[in-house]
Amino acid sequence: MKTVLNVKTDSLIKEKAQSLAKHLGIPLSTVVNAYLKEFVTTGAFSVQREPELTLAVKKELVQAVSDVARGTAVSPTFKDSKKAIAWLNS
């Protein structure tokens, strides 16, 4: 059986939560239900969010993937350390 829960919250928090839930592909009600179930089961609640990469790091990753795809900025494989050191010094 389902019921309606009315909760008062800050409008900005609600908008941000809806936006994040939409980004994750889930309705906000799923998030609220998950938190309520966790609270009832454990008697506690937690908040966790995976951090987002900075724009600079994203650009570096895109460049690295591009370099690998083109075979540039990637060292060759070596059978011994002398050849690797020689390549590094060249």
C-alpha positions in Angstrom: 0.0 0.0 0.0 1.3 3.5 -0.9 0.7 6.7 0.9 1.6 10.4 0.3 4.1 12.1 2.5 4.2 15.9 2.6 7.5 17.3 3.7 8.5 20.9 4.1 11.9 21.7 2.8 13.9 24.6 1.4 12.9 25.2 -2.3 16.5 25.5 -3.4 17.3 22.1 -1.8 14.3 20.5 -3.4 15.4 21.9 -6.9 18.9 20.7 -6.4 17.8 17.3 -5.2 15.4 16.9 -8.2 18.1 18.0 -10.6 20.6 15.5 -9.1 18.1 12.7 -9.1 17.2 13.4 -12.7 20.9 13.4 -13.6 21.1 9.9 -12.0 18.0 8.8 -13.9 15.8 8.2 -10.9 12.7 10.0 -9.5 13.2 12.0 -6.3 10.6 9.8 -4.6 13.0 6.9 -5.0 15.7 8.8 -3.2 13.4 9.8 -0.4 12.1 6.2 0.0 15.6 4.8 0.1 16.6 7.2 2.8 13.4 6.4 4.8 14.1 2.6 4.5 17.7 3.1 5.6 16.6 5.2 8.5 14.0 2.6 9.6 16.4 -0.3 9.2 19.5 1.2 10.8 18.2 4.0 13.0 20.7 6.2 11.2 21.1 8.0 7.9 24.1 9.0 5.8 24.8 11.2 2.8 27.3 10.4 0.2 28.0 11.8 -3.3 30.7 10.8 -5.8 32.8 13.9 -6.4 32.8 15.4 -9.9 36.1 15.9 -11.8 37.2 19.5 -12.3 37.2 20.9 -15.8 41.0 20.9 -15.9 41.1 17.1 -15.0 38.4 16.3 -17.6 40.4 18.1 -20.3 43.5 16.2 -19.3 41.6 12.9 -19.5 40.2 13.7 -22.9 43.7 14.6 -24.1 45.2 11.4 -22.6 42.6 9.2 -24.3 43.2 11.0 -27.6 47.0 10.5 -27.3 46.6 6.8 -26.6 44.2 6.4 -29.5 46.8 8.1 -31.8 49.7 6.3 -30.2 51.4 9.6 -29.2 52.7 10.6 -25.8 52.9 6.9 -24.9 56.1 5.0 -24.4 56.9 1.8 -26.2 57.4 -1.4 -24.4 61.0 -2.4 -23.5 62.6 -5.8 -22.8 65.3 -4.4 -20.5 65.8 -1.3 -18.4 68.8 0.0 -20.3 66.7 0.4 -23.4 64.0 2.1 -21.4 66.5 4.6 -19.9 68.0 5.2 -23.3 64.5 6.0 -24.7 63.8 8.4 -21.7 67.1 10.2 -22.3 66.5 10.6 -26.1 
